[in-house]
Amino acid sequence: GVVVRKYFAKMVAEMLGGKVDYGDVRVVESADESLVVKNGRVESVSSSADIGFGVRVLVDGCWGFSASSLITKDEAERVVKQAIGIAKASSIVAGEKVKLDATKPAVGKYSSKYEKDPFEVPIAEKIELLLEVDSEIRKEKGIKVSRARMGFERTDKVFASTEGALIEQRFLESGCGISALAVKEGDVQVRSYPSSFGGNYANSGYEFILGMDLVGNAPKIAEEAVKLLNAKKCPEKVTTIILESSQLALQIHESIGHPVELDRVLGTEASYAGTSFVTTEKLDKFRYGSDLVNVYADATVEGGLGTFGFDDEGVPGQRIPIIKGGIFSGYLSSRETAPIIGRKSSSAMRADGWDRIPLIRMTNINLEPGEWKLEDLIADTDDGLFLATNKSWSIDDKRLNFQFGTEAAYRIKKGKLGELYKNTVYTGITPEFWASCDAICSEEYWKLWGVPNCGKGQPGQTAHVGHGTAPARFRNVRVGI
């Protein structure tokens, strides 16, 4: 409101008075809620709230950053002065001077679309649903651990800069997931819905939870977890695979999303997150995948965890090509890194809170759908595997060599799904793997997945990102155990 605007005007004046080349301030207020039910009991119910602000300044081509949870006039002055002091100290060290692109300062508002605010739904009602789901899972004999969870987060951000930007945004996230774990003679198997490691999340309201039909899907995952105990291990061989949508989302995350972050490419994440094989001379020249592979970074798609009106540098969200017709076409970039490759920011700068400086993060890295019906794609596959739901992943620091494990694998024989295999892994080299993609399912099967736990940075930050995918087929892939 008016008070916030006056507060920002004062802070911006302080930055300008300190003779900065550029400065911005972000106030972030957040609230979250988490509920977990395990084996018929409420394991945890937690909630938290947080508010604070961060100031970023550019002095003599060097960054300074400071933050505080105390929102007062005196504290604002102290934080601004501290940020300027840090920037001036940094400028003593020789190095490349930071230059920002010429993004026009934005003034605007943005809010997630939702129908039902999850924070207004009684906790008892949420727990009742989770207990019902948990009960359905435990009806299957052989299940040792049943788990159902929900999570919600509301974030309000206000951003202002010395260039004249003034932006207000509200995000509302909802998500849930269930899992069934079966044990027999030292063997442990798990099946999850709608995906593993917590489920699926979206910029949406409580209607997103209700739309998943957790109760209706619980018996199936419980039954499959028990079946996996008696399933054979997948034989080692080179074969054709079809990845279901959530597994393909993680494949995109690890082997496309991370390697196209321009800060990694330029080496600034090398000590922790790694580097990238997608070096700058490859832009617009390198064959990343087959002609069918078209990938976009899209911060505008409705409901994505990587969807926003403006990033944390005030750059409007946009849809940019990453891979077009198999050719590498664009990076995730910032106002600082984009000019190095002769481009403007792709609006990929985000921080996970008021006390962290923004980093280049994924938005929604989406694989464009193809033309196949899933049943036709399976029918068109003479011999292969249908792999579902991630169980494990590993990839090297350049994002080239990878190994992924899935919860379940189904033999495809003469165009039909057959025998269930357990403990299945597949391996590959990123550009070879994507070059082997010869079919992608249609928009009917395309789904947007939310990943709320992408780690990067020192100190560590957790980003909320998205991946839209439909099942796809890959040839000549090595599988085994």
N, C-alpha and C positions, 0 to 999 in steps of 0.2 A: 504494500500500500504506500501511502504518502510518506510514512515514517521511514520505510525501507529505502525509498528513493532519495530522501534527504540524507540518510546515512551513507548511501553510496556516493552521492554528490560530494559529501565531505571527504570520503576516503580517496576518491579520484582526485580531488583538489590537493590532498596531501601528497599523492604520488607525483602530480605535476609540479607541485612546489619543491619536491625533492629532485627535480630535473631528471626524470626518467625518460628513456626513449619510448617506453611503452609500459603500461601497467594494467592489470585486471584484478578483480576481486570476485570471489564466489562465496555466497552464503548457502549452506546446505543444511536442511532440516530433514531428518529421516525417522521412521518408526518401522519396526518389524515384529513379526509374530511367527512362532514355530510350534507345531504340535506333532508329537510322535506317539503312536500306539504300537506296542510290541507284545506279542503272545497274550492278547486279551486284556492287557493293562495299559494305562496311560503312563508312558515312560517319561515324557517331559512336555511341559507347556512353558514357553518362555516368550518374553516380549522385551523390547528395549526402545529407547528414543534417544536422539542425539541431535545437536545443533552446533554449528561453528562456522568459521569463515577462513578462507585462505587468500593470501595476496601474492601475486606473481609480478615481478618487475624486470624490466630489461634496462641495464645501465652499461654504457660503453660496450655493447654487444654481448653482455653476459647476464645470465639469469640469476635472480634472487627470489627466494620463496620463504614465507613465514605464515603461521596460522595460529588460531586461538579459538577456544570454546567460549570465551568471555566476550559478549557483544556489547561493548560500551565505547563511548567516544575516546576515552583515554587509551583503552586497549587497542583500538583501531589505529590511533596515531603511533603507538609503540610498535605494532606489527608492521605497519608500512615502513617505518624507519629501520626496523630490523631487516626487512626484505631488501631495502636499498643498500644497507650496509653489507649484506651477504653478496649482493651483485657487485658492488665496488671491490670487495675483497677478491672475488672470483676473477675480476678483470685484470688483476695483477699477474695472473698466470697466463703465459702466452698460449694462444690457440685461435682457432677460427672464430670470427665474430658472428654472432647470430643475426640473420636477416630474415624478416618475416615477409610473407607474400602480401599482396595488396588486396586482401579480402575486405569488402565493404562492410563497415560496422553495422550490425543488425539490431533492430528494435522489434520485439515481438513476444508472443506468448505461445505455449504449447502444453497440451495435456493428453495423457493416455486416454483411450476410449474404453469405457467399461459400463456395464449395466447395474452391477450390484457390488457395492463397496464391501470387501471381505472383512474390514475392521468393524463394520456394523452388524455382521452376522454373529450371533451369540457363540461363545466358545463351546458351550454345552452342545449346541447343534453340530458344530464341526467334529467334536469328539464322538458324538453319537454315530456320525457317518463313518469315521475311521474305525470305531469298534465293530460296526456292522461288517465292514470290509474285512477286517482282521478275523472275525468269526467265520466268514465264508472261506477264507484261506485255510483255517485250521480244521475245517471239516474233512479235508483230504488227509487220510492216514499216511504217516511218513514225514509230515512237515514238522520240523523241529523249531524253526524260528519264522514267525510271521511278523511283518512290519508294514505299517501304513503311516504316511506323513503328509503334512501340508505346510506351506510356508507363504508368507505374505510380506510385502515391503512397500511402503509409501515414501517417496522422496520429493521434496520441494527444493528447487534450485533457483537462485537469482544470480545473474552475472552482469557485471558492468565493466567497462574498460575506458581507458583514457582516450580511445578513438571515438567514443560516443555510443558504444553498444550498451543496450539495456534489455535483458532477456529474463523472462520468468517461465519456469517449466514445472510440471507436476507429473510424476511417474507412479503408476500403481501396478505392482507385479503380484501374480498369483501362480501357485504351482503345487503339484502333489505327485506322489508315486507310491507304489506298493511292491512288496517283494515276498517271495516264498522260498525258504531254504530247507532242503531235505538232506538227511544224513543217513548213510548205511555203510557199515563195515569200513569206516575210515574215509569214505568218499563223501564229498560235500558238493552239492549242486544247487544252483539258484536260478529262479526265473523272475523277471521283473516286468512291470507294466506302469506307464506306457513306454518307459525306457529305464535304464539302470541308473545307479548313483543319484537317487533322489527323485527321478521322474522328469516331468516336463513342466516348463515355466513359460509365462507369457506376460506381456504388458496388457493385462486384462483384469477383470473382476472375478467374483466368486462363481459367475456363470461358467468360467473356464474349468473350474473344478467339477461342477455338476455335469458338464458336457463330456467328461471322460468316462462316465459310467464305471466307476471303480468296483462297485458291487457286482455288476454283471461280468466283469473281466477277471475277478478274483479266482473263481474256480478253475479257469483255464490255466493260469500260471501255476497254481498249486499242483494241478495234475501233471503238467509238463516237468516241474521240478522233480517230482517223484519218478516219472518216466526216465529222466536223464540218469538216474542212479543205475538203471539196468541197460542203458544204451551203450553201444560200442564206441570206442575211441575212433576219431576220424583217421583214416589211413593217410599216410604221407604220399603226396603226388602233386603233379602240376595239372590243374583242371580249370574249368569255367566256374565262376562264382557269380551269384546275384546277391547284392547287399540290400537288406531291407532299409527303410528310410532312416531310422535312428542311428544305425551303425554307420551308414554313409555320411550322416551329419558329423560324427566324430572323425571320420576319415578326412572330410573337408576341413574341419577345424585344425587338425594336426598337420596335414600335408599340403594345404593351400592357404588357410587363414594365417597361421603363424609365419610361414616363410615370406609372405608378401608385406609384412610390417616393415616399413622403410627404416625405422630406427634399428631394427635387428640387422637389416642389410648393411647399414652404415657402420655397424659395429658397436653401437652404444649399449647393447644388451648382452654382449659377448660373455661377460663374467658370470652371468646367472642364467638368463633365458636362452643364450646361444646366438648363433648367427644364422645365415640363410644361404642356400645354394642359388637363390634367385637374384643374382648380382645385377647391378644397374645396366650393364651392357646388353643384358637379355631383354630389356623392355622393348616391346613391339616386334621382337625377332624370334624369341625362344618358343619352341613347340613344347607346351606344358602337357597337352593331352590330345586325344583324337579330335576330329572335326566336330564331333557331337558335344564336346565339353564347352559349355558357356557358363561362366560364373560371374556373378555381380556382387559387389558390396553395396547393400541397400539399407540405408538408415530410414527409409520412408515407408517400408511395408508395414501394414497395420498389424499390431500385436507382437512384434518381435522384441526380444530382450535387448537387441541392438538398435532399436528404433527410437528416434528423438527428433525434436524440432531443430535443435542446435547442439553442437558438441561443446566441450568445456573450454574452447577458445572462441566461442560465439559464431562458429561457421555453420551455416544452415546444413541440415542433413541432406544427403544426396544419394543418388544411385549411380555407381561408376563401374565400368567393366574391369574385371580382374583377368579373365580369360575369355577370348572371343574366337570361336571356331578352333579352339585348341591352342591359340597363340597367346602368350602372356602379354597383357595389355595395360595393367595398372597396379599401383601400390596403394596400400593404406598409408596415408601421410598426414603431416601437420603443416602449419603455417611456416615452421622453421625448416622442415626437411624437404617439402615439395619444391621450393626454388632450386635446390641442388640438382634436381633432374629436369628442371625447366617447366614445372607444372605448378598448379595451385592446390591448396590443401583439399584432401578428399574427405574432410570432416571426420577424422578418426581419433581425435584427442579426447580422452575421458579419464577422470580420476575416480577412485572408489570412495572418496569422502572429502570433506572440507580440509583435512589435514594432509592431503597428498597432492603432489604436483601432477598435472595431466600427463598421460603417456599415450602413445599410439596403440589403440586397441581395435579389435574387430568390431564391426557393426553387425549386420546380418549378412553372412557370406553364403550366398544361395546359388545352388546349381539349377539352371533353367530346366524345366521338364521337357521330355521328349514326346514320343507319339504312341508308345506301347501301352497296352493293357497288361497288367501284371500276369493274369492267367495266360495270355498269349505269349508273353516273354518266357514263362516257364515251359509252356508247350513247345516253344521254338528251341529249347535247350535240350539236346539229346542226352548229355551226361554232364553233371556238375553238382554244385551245392548251393543251397539257399541259406545264407548266414544271417542270424537275427540277434540283436541286442548285445551291446558291448559288455565284455567281462574284464578285459585288460588291454593296455596299450603301451607301446614303447616306440620311440623314434629318436634318431640321433640329433645332435645339436645343430646340424645344418638342414634338418628336415628332409633327408634323402632316404635313408634306410629305415623301414618301419616293420613292426610286428603287432598285430591286433588279435585278441582272443574274443570269441563270442560265447554267449550263454548257450545257444543252440544252433545246430546245423542240420539241415534236411537234405538227404540225397535226392538229386533230380536224375531220373532215369527214364529215357524215352518220353520226355516232356511231362512227367508227372512227379509230384512230391512223394517221397517214400521214407526210407529209414531215417530215424533220428540219431544223430551223433552228438557226443559230448566232448568237452575240452578241445574245441577246434580253434586253431589259429591260422592266420594267413599272413604272408610276408611279401614285401615288394620294395621296389625303388620308385620313388614318387613319380617322375615323368614317364617311366616305363609303365607303371600301373595305370595312370590316367590315359596313356596312349592306347591301352588295351580295352578301353570302354567302347563297346559297340552297340549299346542299346540303353535307353533311359525311359522310364515309364512316364505317362502323360500327367497333365495337371490334376486329373482326378485323384491321383495317388500322391501328389506333392503335399508335403506337410512341413510346417515351420516349427523347429525344435529350439527350445531355450536352454542355454548352458549358463548357469548362474555362478560358476566357480572356476573361471579361467584365471590362472595365476601368472603374474609377471611383475618385474620391477624390484628395485631395492631402495627403501623398504618395500616389502611385498604388497601388491594390490590385487584385489579380486574383481574381475570385470564380468558383467552380465552381457552375453553375446547370443546371437541366433544363427541358425542354419536351416535354410529351406531346401528340402530334397524330396525326390521320388526314388523308388528302388531302381537300381541300374545294374547292368551286366558287364563283367570284366573277363577277358579271356587269358588263358595261360598264366594262372596265378598259382604259386606254390602254397599248398595247405598241409596241415598235419597236426601234431600235438605239441 
